[in-house]
Amino acid sequence: MLTSTLVYVQYLSAPVVGVAGLVAGTIVWFFGEAVSAPTLFLACPAPAGPPELRGRCLGAANAMYGLGAALGPVLAVAAWGHFGAALWWWSPTVDLACGYGQ
């Protein structure tokens, strides 16, 4: 949640920070994703069920990620068409509101 909000802020501040700032922000974002991926895809879902169902738990978790990766761009384009440039201001607001209690 925090990573995606930081990415929004990074691209909203592009005119201020310039290309070097965007490159630096993208590198930080990349390493954050690389560090969190093993935990997100293996360490958290694996012990969620009994050992004999470990494959199903991992498969279900990865299927949800794949579904989000497939539907996310389609829904984002639809939202962009509906909300226009205001989408860039509402996305981090909704992102923070949804993840606030976690």
TIMI-2910 file (N, C-alpha, C, CB; in pm, 1 decimal, decimal comma, always signed):
<rs>
+----------+----------+----------+----------+----------+----------+----------+----------+----------+----------+----------+----------+------+
!      n_x !      n_y !      n_z !     ca_x !     ca_y !     ca_z !      c_x !      c_y !      c_z !     cb_x !     cb_y !     cb_z ! resn !
+----------+----------+----------+----------+----------+----------+----------+----------+----------+----------+----------+----------+------+
!    +81,2 !   -117,1 !     +0,0 !     +0,0 !     +0,0 !     +0,0 !    +86,7 !   +125,1 !     +0,0 !    -93,0 !     -1,1 !   +118,3 !  Met !
!   +181,8 !   +130,6 !    +89,4 !   +267,7 !   +248,1 !    +96,0 !   +350,0 !   +262,7 !    -31,0 !   +359,6 !   +240,1 !   +217,5 !  Leu !
!   +394,0 !   +150,0 !    -87,5 !   +473,3 !   +155,7 !   -210,0 !   +394,2 !   +218,3 !   -323,7 !   +520,2 !    +16,0 !   -249,7 !  Thr !
!   +268,9 !   +177,3 !   -341,3 !   +190,3 !   +232,5 !   -451,2 !   +161,3 !   +380,5 !   -429,4 !    +59,5 !   +155,2 !   -467,0 !  Ser !
!   +140,6 !   +420,7 !   -305,3 !   +118,6 !   +562,8 !   -277,2 !   +243,7 !   +643,1 !   -308,6 !    +77,6 !   +583,6 !   -130,5 !  Thr !
!   +359,4 !   +589,5 !   -274,6 !   +484,2 !   +659,7 !   -305,8 !   +505,8 !   +670,9 !   -456,2 !   +602,9 !   +588,2 !   -241,5 !  Leu !
!   +463,8 !   +568,9 !   -530,6 !   +475,8 !   +575,9 !   -676,3 !   +387,2 !   +686,5 !   -731,3 !   +438,9 !   +440,9 !   -740,7 !  Val !
!   +264,6 !   +700,6 !   -678,3 !   +177,5 !   +810,1 !   -721,7 !   +243,8 !   +944,6 !   -695,8 !    +41,7 !   +803,2 !   -649,8 !  Tyr !
!   +297,6 !   +960,4 !   -576,2 !   +362,9 !  +1086,3 !   -540,2 !   +482,8 !  +1110,8 !   -630,8 !   +406,9 !  +1084,9 !   -392,2 !  Val !
!   +556,6 !  +1005,3 !   -660,7 !   +673,6 !  +1018,2 !   -747,1 !   +634,9 !  +1073,5 !   -883,2 !   +743,3 !   +883,4 !   -763,2 !  Gln !
!   +530,4 !  +1019,0 !   -943,8 !   +493,3 !  +1063,4 !  -1078,1 !   +420,4 !  +1197,4 !  -1077,3 !   +406,6 !   +958,9 !  -1144,7 !  Tyr !
!   +351,7 !  +1229,6 !   -968,3 !   +289,4 !  +1361,3 !   -959,1 !   +394,4 !  +1471,0 !   -945,1 !   +192,5 !  +1366,1 !   -841,1 !  Leu !
!   +508,0 !  +1437,3 !   -884,4 !   +612,9 !  +1537,2 !   -864,1 !   +714,6 !  +1537,6 !   -978,1 !   +684,0 !  +1512,0 !   -731,9 !  Ser !
!   +684,9 !  +1470,8 !  -1087,8 !   +779,9 !  +1461,6 !  -1199,2 !   +826,2 !  +1597,8 !  -1251,0 !   +717,8 !  +1384,1 !  -1312,3 !  Ala !
!   +738,8 !  +1695,7 !  -1266,8 !   +788,4 !  +1824,6 !  -1316,1 !   +887,5 !  +1891,2 !  -1221,4 !   +672,7 !  +1917,6 !  -1340,2 !  Pro !
!   +879,7 !  +1859,4 !  -1092,3 !   +967,6 !  +1921,7 !   -993,8 !  +1101,5 !  +1849,8 !   -984,9 !   +900,6 !  +1923,6 !   -857,3 !  Val !
!  +1098,7 !  +1715,8 !   -979,9 !  +1222,5 !  +1640,1 !   -957,4 !  +1297,1 !  +1607,2 !  -1085,0 !  +1191,8 !  +1513,2 !   -884,9 !  Val !
!  +1231,4 !  +1611,7 !  -1198,3 !  +1297,8 !  +1585,5 !  -1325,2 !  +1324,2 !  +1438,3 !  -1349,3 !  +1426,4 !  +1660,5 !  -1331,4 !  Gly !
!  +1398,8 !  +1411,9 !  -1453,9 !  +1426,2 !  +1274,0 !  -1495,4 !  +1511,0 !  +1201,0 !  -1392,0 !  +1496,7 !  +1272,2 !  -1631,4 !  Val !
!  +1608,9 !  +1267,6 !  -1334,9 !  +1695,1 !  +1202,2 !  -1235,4 !  +1613,3 !  +1158,1 !  -1114,0 !  +1809,0 !  +1297,3 !  -1191,2 !  Ala !
!  +1519,4 !  +1240,8 !  -1071,0 !  +1433,9 !  +1204,9 !   -958,4 !  +1344,3 !  +1087,1 !   -990,1 !  +1349,9 !  +1322,7 !   -917,3 !  Gly !
!  +1291,6 !  +1083,6 !  -1112,6 !  +1208,3 !   +970,5 !  -1153,2 !  +1289,3 !   +841,1 !  -1159,3 !  +1143,8 !   +998,3 !  -1289,2 !  Leu !
!  +1410,2 !   +848,6 !  -1210,4 !  +1495,5 !   +729,5 !  -1216,8 !  +1529,1 !   +681,3 !  -1076,1 !  +1625,3 !   +759,1 !  -1295,9 !  Val !
!  +1566,1 !   +773,7 !   -987,6 !  +1599,1 !   +735,8 !   -849,5 !  +1477,3 !   +675,6 !   -779,4 !  +1650,8 !   +858,1 !   -770,5 !  Ala !
!  +1360,6 !   +736,2 !   -797,7 !  +1239,8 !   +682,5 !   -736,9 !  +1203,4 !   +545,6 !   -790,0 !  +1125,8 !   +776,3 !   -758,5 !  Gly !
!  +1222,5 !   +523,9 !   -919,1 !  +1193,2 !   +393,9 !   -979,0 !  +1288,5 !   +287,2 !   -927,0 !  +1201,6 !   +402,1 !  -1131,7 !  Thr !
!  +1412,7 !   +322,8 !   -904,7 !  +1509,3 !   +226,3 !   -849,4 !  +1470,0 !   +186,8 !   -707,6 !  +1652,5 !   +285,4 !   -850,2 !  Ile !
!  +1431,7 !   +284,3 !   -626,0 !  +1386,9 !   +253,9 !   -489,4 !  +1261,9 !   +165,9 !   -493,2 !  +1358,4 !   +384,7 !   -410,6 !  Val !
!  +1168,7 !   +198,3 !   -582,0 !  +1046,1 !   +120,0 !   -595,5 !  +1078,8 !    -23,0 !   -637,3 !   +950,9 !   +185,2 !   -697,7 !  Trp !
!  +1169,8 !    -39,9 !   -733,9 !  +1208,3 !   -172,6 !   -781,6 !  +1265,7 !   -257,2 !   -668,6 !  +1310,0 !   -161,0 !   -895,3 !  Phe !
!  +1357,7 !   -199,5 !   -590,0 !  +1417,9 !   -277,6 !   -482,1 !  +1317,2 !   -309,9 !   -372,3 !  +1536,4 !   -202,7 !   -423,0 !  Phe !
!  +1222,1 !   -220,1 !   -348,3 !  +1115,7 !   -250,2 !   -252,2 !  +1030,6 !   -367,3 !   -297,1 !  +1027,9 !   -128,4 !   -231,2 !  Gly !
!   +997,2 !   -369,9 !   -424,6 !   +920,4 !   -482,6 !   -478,7 !  +1002,6 !   -610,9 !   -475,2 !   +875,1 !   -453,0 !   -622,6 !  Glu !
!  +1130,3 !   -602,7 !   -507,3 !  +1215,4 !   -721,7 !   -509,5 !  +1232,9 !   -781,3 !   -370,0 !  +1351,7 !   -687,7 !   -568,8 !  Ala !
!  +1239,2 !   -696,6 !   -269,3 !  +1255,8 !   -744,8 !   -132,0 !  +1124,8 !   -804,5 !    -79,8 !  +1302,9 !   -630,1 !    -39,8 !  Val !
!  +1011,5 !   -745,6 !   -116,8 !   +884,1 !   -792,8 !    -62,0 !   +827,6 !   -914,0 !   -136,0 !   +783,2 !   -681,2 !    -65,3 !  Ser !
!   +870,9 !   -940,5 !   -258,1 !   +812,5 !  -1048,8 !   -337,7 !   +824,6 !  -1186,9 !   -272,7 !   +877,9 !  -1052,2 !   -472,6 !  Ala !
!   +940,5 !  -1227,1 !   -220,0 !   +945,8 !  -1361,6 !   -159,8 !   +850,2 !  -1377,3 !    -41,9 !  +1087,4 !  -1392,4 !   -114,1 !  Pro !
!   +833,8 !  -1273,2 !    +36,1 !   +741,6 !  -1280,3 !   +148,8 !   +598,2 !  -1284,6 !   +100,7 !   +761,8 !  -1161,9 !   +242,4 !  Thr !
!   +567,4 !  -1203,7 !     +2,3 !   +431,1 !  -1193,5 !    -46,7 !   +384,1 !  -1321,4 !   -114,5 !   +419,7 !  -1078,2 !   -142,1 !  Leu !
!   +470,8 !  -1384,1 !   -193,4 !   +428,5 !  -1497,5 !   -274,3 !   +458,6 !  -1633,0 !   -212,9 !   +492,5 !  -1489,6 !   -406,6 !  Phe !
!   +549,9 !  -1641,4 !   -117,1 !   +586,0 !  -1772,2 !    -62,4 !   +570,5 !  -1781,8 !    +88,5 !   +726,8 !  -1804,6 !    -99,1 !  Leu !
!   +628,0 !  -1689,0 !   +161,9 !   +632,1 !  -1702,5 !   +307,4 !   +495,8 !  -1684,6 !   +373,0 !   +728,6 !  -1602,8 !   +364,7 !  Ala !
!   +414,1 !  -1594,4 !   +323,1 !   +282,3 !  -1571,5 !   +385,4 !   +178,6 !  -1677,6 !   +349,4 !   +229,8 !  -1435,8 !   +344,9 !  Cys !
!   +158,8 !  -1712,0 !   +221,5 !    +53,4 !  -1809,6 !   +191,2 !    +90,1 !  -1954,0 !   +223,8 !    +17,8 !  -1800,5 !    +46,9 !  Pro !
!   +217,7 !  -1988,4 !   +227,5 !   +257,3 !  -2128,8 !   +246,9 !   +207,6 !  -2186,7 !   +379,5 !   +408,5 !  -2141,2 !   +240,2 !  Ala !
!   +223,0 !  -2120,3 !   +492,0 !   +176,0 !  -2180,6 !   +618,3 !    +27,6 !  -2154,9 !   +646,6 !   +258,5 !  -2127,4 !   +733,9 !  Pro !
!    -46,9 !  -2104,3 !   +549,4 !   -186,7 !  -2069,3 !   +572,7 !   -276,7 !  -2190,6 !   +593,9 !   -238,3 !  -1988,8 !   +457,3 !  Ala !
!   -237,3 !  -2303,4 !   +545,2 !   -319,3 !  -2423,7 !   +559,6 !   -234,5 !  -2542,0 !   +601,7 !   -392,2 !  -2455,4 !   +429,1 !  Gly !
!   -296,1 !  -2658,6 !   +606,7 !   -220,3 !  -2779,0 !   +642,8 !   -115,8 !  -2811,6 !   +535,6 !   -315,8 !  -2899,1 !   +662,4 !  Pro !
!    -10,4 !  -2882,9 !   +572,9 !    +97,9 !  -2912,1 !   +477,7 !    +51,3 !  -2980,7 !   +349,6 !   +200,8 !  -2998,2 !   +544,2 !  Pro !
!    -50,6 !  -3066,7 !   +358,7 !    -94,9 !  -3135,7 !   +237,7 !   -169,7 !  -3043,5 !   +141,0 !   -183,6 !  -3252,6 !   +275,2 !  Glu !
!   -209,8 !  -2926,2 !   +186,3 !   -278,7 !  -2829,9 !   +100,1 !   -192,6 !  -2707,4 !    +68,0 !   -408,0 !  -2785,4 !   +166,1 !  Leu !
!    -64,9 !  -2717,4 !    +95,1 !    +24,9 !  -2603,5 !    +73,9 !    +25,2 !  -2557,5 !    -72,1 !   +166,8 !  -2640,0 !   +116,9 !  Arg !
!    +23,1 !  -2651,0 !   -164,2 !    +21,7 !  -2615,9 !   -306,3 !   -103,9 !  -2539,4 !   -345,3 !    +33,4 !  -2741,0 !   -391,0 !  Gly !
!   -216,6 !  -2579,6 !   -288,3 !   -341,7 !  -2509,0 !   -317,7 !   -339,2 !  -2367,5 !   -261,5 !   -461,5 !  -2585,8 !   -260,7 !  Arg !
!   -284,6 !  -2352,5 !   -141,9 !   -276,6 !  -2218,5 !    -82,0 !   -187,7 !  -2127,5 !   -165,4 !   -223,4 !  -2226,4 !    +62,3 !  Cys !
!    -73,0 !  -2178,4 !   -207,9 !    +16,7 !  -2098,6 !   -291,9 !    -47,9 !  -2068,4 !   -427,0 !   +150,6 !  -2171,9 !   -312,4 !  Leu !
!   -116,2 !  -2168,5 !   -483,7 !   -182,7 !  -2148,3 !   -611,5 !   -293,4 !  -2045,1 !   -603,1 !   -238,5 !  -2278,4 !   -661,7 !  Gly !
!   -372,6 !  -2049,1 !   -496,3 !   -481,1 !  -1951,9 !   -480,0 !   -425,5 !  -1811,2 !   -462,1 !   -569,6 !  -1989,4 !   -359,9 !  Ala !
!   -320,0 !  -1797,7 !   -382,7 !   -260,6 !  -1665,6 !   -361,6 !   -202,7 !  -1609,8 !   -491,4 !   -151,3 !  -1672,8 !   -254,0 !  Ala !
!   -133,3 !  -1692,3 !   -565,2 !    -74,7 !  -1646,0 !   -690,7 !   -180,9 !  -1622,7 !   -798,3 !    +28,2 !  -1746,6 !   -740,4 !  Asn !
!   -290,5 !  -1698,7 !   -793,9 !   -399,7 !  -1675,6 !   -889,5 !   -462,7 !  -1539,4 !   -866,5 !   -506,7 !  -1785,9 !   -878,0 !  Ala !
!   -478,3 !  -1500,1 !   -740,7 !   -535,0 !  -1367,7 !   -711,0 !   -441,4 !  -1256,5 !   -758,0 !   -562,4 !  -1353,3 !   -559,7 !  Met !
!   -311,7 !  -1277,5 !   -743,2 !   -215,9 !  -1179,1 !   -793,9 !   -225,3 !  -1169,9 !   -946,1 !    -71,8 !  -1215,9 !   -750,8 !  Tyr !
!   -233,9 !  -1284,7 !  -1012,1 !   -245,3 !  -1285,9 !  -1158,0 !   -374,1 !  -1221,4 !  -1205,6 !   -237,2 !  -1427,8 !  -1209,9 !  Gly !
!   -483,0 !  -1246,2 !  -1134,4 !   -610,2 !  -1183,8 !  -1169,7 !   -601,2 !  -1031,3 !  -1156,6 !   -723,6 !  -1238,6 !  -1080,6 !  Leu !
!   -539,2 !   -986,2 !  -1049,6 !   -520,7 !   -842,1 !  -1031,8 !   -430,7 !   -782,4 !  -1138,5 !   -462,9 !   -813,4 !   -894,9 !  Gly !
!   -326,8 !   -856,3 !  -1176,4 !   -236,2 !   -807,3 !  -1280,6 !   -304,9 !   -802,5 !  -1416,5 !   -111,7 !   -895,5 !  -1288,5 !  Ala !
!   -401,8 !   -891,4 !  -1439,6 !   -473,5 !   -893,0 !  -1567,1 !   -585,2 !   -789,1 !  -1570,9 !   -531,0 !  -1031,5 !  -1593,1 !  Ala !
!   -660,3 !   -776,1 !  -1462,2 !   -772,9 !   -684,4 !  -1459,2 !   -733,9 !   -541,3 !  -1422,8 !   -874,9 !   -734,2 !  -1362,5 !  Leu !
!   -625,0 !   -524,9 !  -1350,1 !   -583,0 !   -392,2 !  -1305,6 !   -568,1 !   -291,0 !  -1417,8 !   -454,2 !   -402,9 !  -1232,9 !  Gly !
!   -493,1 !   -323,1 !  -1522,9 !   -479,3 !   -225,6 !  -1631,8 !   -611,5 !   -194,0 !  -1701,8 !   -380,1 !   -276,8 !  -1733,4 !  Pro !
!   -696,7 !   -294,2 !  -1717,8 !   -825,6 !   -271,3 !  -1783,8 !   -911,9 !   -177,2 !  -1699,1 !   -899,7 !   -406,0 !  -1807,9 !  Val !
!   -917,0 !   -203,6 !  -1569,7 !   -996,1 !   -118,4 !  -1481,0 !   -935,6 !    +20,7 !  -1469,0 !  -1007,8 !   -182,1 !  -1342,9 !  Leu !
!   -802,1 !    +29,6 !  -1471,8 !   -736,8 !   +160,6 !  -1464,4 !   -767,8 !   +246,0 !  -1587,3 !   -585,6 !   +143,5 !  -1449,9 !  Ala !
!   -768,5 !   +185,3 !  -1704,2 !   -801,9 !   +260,1 !  -1826,4 !   -947,9 !   +305,1 !  -1821,6 !   -775,9 !   +173,5 !  -1953,3 !  Val !
!  -1036,1 !   +217,6 !  -1773,0 !  -1177,4 !   +255,8 !  -1760,7 !  -1193,5 !   +370,4 !  -1661,5 !  -1262,7 !   +134,9 !  -1716,7 !  Ala !
!  -1121,8 !   +364,3 !  -1549,7 !  -1129,4 !   +472,0 !  -1451,0 !  -1071,2 !   +600,8 !  -1507,5 !  -1055,5 !   +432,6 !  -1322,2 !  Ala !
!   -962,6 !   +590,3 !  -1583,3 !   -902,9 !   +708,9 !  -1645,8 !  -1003,2 !   +773,5 !  -1742,2 !   -771,6 !   +671,2 !  -1721,0 !  Trp !
!  -1074,0 !   +691,7 !  -1819,5 !  -1174,0 !   +744,4 !  -1911,0 !  -1289,3 !   +812,1 !  -1838,9 !  -1226,7 !   +634,1 !  -1997,9 !  Gly !
!  -1324,0 !   +761,8 !  -1721,7 !  -1436,6 !   +817,7 !  -1647,2 !  -1396,7 !   +940,8 !  -1565,9 !  -1495,2 !   +712,3 !  -1555,0 !  His !
!  -1283,3 !   +932,7 !  -1493,3 !  -1243,7 !  +1039,9 !  -1402,0 !  -1144,4 !  +1138,9 !  -1461,6 !  -1185,1 !   +980,7 !  -1278,7 !  Phe !
!  -1071,6 !  +1098,5 !  -1564,2 !   -972,0 !  +1186,7 !  -1624,7 !   -852,3 !  +1208,4 !  -1532,3 !  -1035,2 !  +1320,9 !  -1660,2 !  Gly !
!   -796,1 !  +1327,5 !  -1536,0 !   -675,2 !  +1357,2 !  -1458,8 !   -699,4 !  +1354,5 !  -1308,0 !   -620,8 !  +1492,6 !  -1498,7 !  Ala !
!   -824,9 !  +1368,3 !  -1265,4 !   -854,9 !  +1362,9 !  -1121,6 !   -822,1 !  +1225,9 !  -1062,9 !  -1002,6 !  +1396,1 !  -1096,7 !  Ala !
!   -813,2 !  +1124,7 !  -1147,3 !   -779,5 !   +990,3 !  -1099,8 !   -646,3 !   +989,5 !  -1026,2 !   -775,0 !   +891,8 !  -1216,7 !  Leu !
!   -550,2 !  +1067,1 !  -1070,6 !   -418,0 !  +1069,1 !  -1007,4 !   -422,2 !  +1127,4 !   -867,4 !   -320,7 !  +1148,1 !  -1092,2 !  Trp !
!   -520,3 !  +1208,8 !   -837,4 !   -532,6 !  +1264,4 !   -702,4 !   -617,6 !  +1175,8 !   -612,7 !   -592,4 !  +1404,2 !   -708,1 !  Trp !
!   -716,1 !  +1107,3 !   -669,3 !   -802,8 !  +1022,3 !   -588,9 !   -742,3 !   +885,8 !   -560,7 !   -934,8 !  +1005,2 !   -657,3 !  Trp !
!   -657,5 !   +835,3 !   -648,0 !   -599,2 !   +702,2 !   -628,0 !   -520,9 !   +690,1 !   -498,2 !   -509,1 !   +668,1 !   -743,5 !  Ser !
!   -425,8 !   +779,6 !   -468,6 !   -355,0 !   +764,7 !   -340,6 !   -445,7 !   +789,2 !   -220,5 !   -237,0 !   +860,2 !   -335,1 !  Pro !
!   -546,5 !   +872,8 !   -235,7 !   -638,9 !   +898,3 !   -125,1 !   -716,7 !   +771,6 !    -90,5 !   -736,2 !  +1012,7 !   -160,8 !  Thr !
!   -770,8 !   +704,9 !   -189,9 !   -844,1 !   +580,9 !   -168,6 !   -748,9 !   +472,1 !   -119,8 !   -915,4 !   +536,6 !   -298,2 !  Val !
!   -628,4 !   +467,9 !   -173,9 !   -527,5 !   +370,2 !   -134,8 !   -496,6 !   +382,0 !    +14,2 !   -399,2 !   +388,9 !   -217,7 !  Asp !
!   -474,8 !   +502,3 !    +60,6 !   -444,4 !   +523,3 !   +202,7 !   -565,8 !   +493,6 !   +290,3 !   -396,9 !   +667,4 !   +226,4 !  Leu !
!   -684,8 !   +531,9 !   +244,4 !   -805,8 !   +507,0 !   +322,7 !   -833,7 !   +357,3 !   +338,9 !   -925,4 !   +575,2 !   +256,9 !  Ala !
!   -811,6 !   +280,4 !   +234,4 !   -836,8 !   +136,2 !   +239,6 !   -736,1 !    +63,9 !   +328,4 !   -833,0 !    +77,3 !    +99,3 !  Cys !
!   -614,6 !   +110,0 !   +330,7 !   -512,1 !    +41,4 !   +408,7 !   -483,2 !   +103,1 !   +544,2 !   -387,3 !    +37,0 !   +331,4 !  Gly !
!   -563,0 !   +200,4 !   +583,8 !   -533,8 !   +274,1 !   +706,5 !   -536,3 !   +187,3 !   +830,8 !   -631,3 !   +385,7 !   +722,7 !  Tyr !
!   -631,9 !    +95,8 !   +842,3 !   -645,7 !    +16,6 !   +964,2 !   -558,2 !   -106,2 !   +971,1 !   -785,0 !    -24,7 !   +979,6 !  Gly !
!   -473,9 !   -128,4 !   +871,7 !   -395,9 !   -252,5 !   +869,3 !   -268,0 !   -239,5 !   +945,0 !   -366,2 !   -293,8 !   +728,5 !  Gln !
+----------+----------+----------+----------+----------+----------+----------+----------+----------+----------+----------+----------+------+
</rs>
